[in-house]
């Protein structure tokens, strides 16, 4: 791995790490819908936060999350097929 590849991989892993908590993933989902005050977000997730507004700088996370949802649906379909075949 070159230094450039290592740096890029580290940067990508930091983005995924930032989304690695259920509350953060939930916040991104809500911000995909619209801008929200932190007080609104904190009420939705039941956490105490300051009173500033957050929004997504770009919608690229929306596409990424849609891809993750597709993977989860594929896994669920696969698991359902296995369970269905076992019950025959």
N, C-alpha and C positions, 0 to 999 in steps of 0.2 A: 504494500500500500504506500503510495507516495504521500508526502506531507500535505499536498493539496487535497488529496482524497481523504486523508485522515481528518483534516480540518472541516471539510464539507460534511463528512459523516458525523463528526462531533456536533456540528451546528444542527443538523437534522435531528439527532437524538435529543438535543436540548428542547426542540419544539415538541417532540413527542413526550418528553418528560414533563413539560409544562402542562400538557393535557392529561397527564397520568393520574389525576385524581377525579373521582366522580363529580364533585362539586364544580371543578373547572370545566369538565366536559358539558355539564348541565348549563353553566353560564354561557359557554360558546353557543350551544343550541338556542338559548333564549336571545342572545345577541344577533344570531342569524335572522331572527324574526324582526327585531327592531332594537333601537337604542334603549337602554334601561338605566335608571338611577341605581347606584349601588344599594340604596335602601330598599328598592324593589327586589333586587336580586337576593339580598340578604334575607328578606322576608320569605321569598320563594324557597330558599334552601335552609332557612332556619339558622343563619349565622349572623354575627354582629360585624358590620363593615362600616366604613366611613361614607359620607354623603357626597360622592362624586359620580359623574356619568361615565359609562363605558360603552364603547361600540367597537365593532370589528373594523380594523383598518382596511382589510380586503376580504372579499368573499371566498378566497381560495380555501379557507378552512371548511367552508360549506361543502365544497366538492370532495374534500378529503373525508369529511365525516359521512357523506353519502356513500363513499366507497367502503368505509368501515361498516356501515349499516348493511350494505350488500353482502359483505363477507359474513357478517353475523347471520343474515338470513340464509345464506348458502349452508353454513354450518348447521343451523337449526333444521333445514330441509334434509340434510344428510343424516343427522341424528334421528329424525323422524322416520326416514326410510329404513334405517337399521332396526329401530324399535318395531316398526311395522313388519319387517321380515322375520323378526324373532317371534312375533306373536302368531305367526301362521302355522 
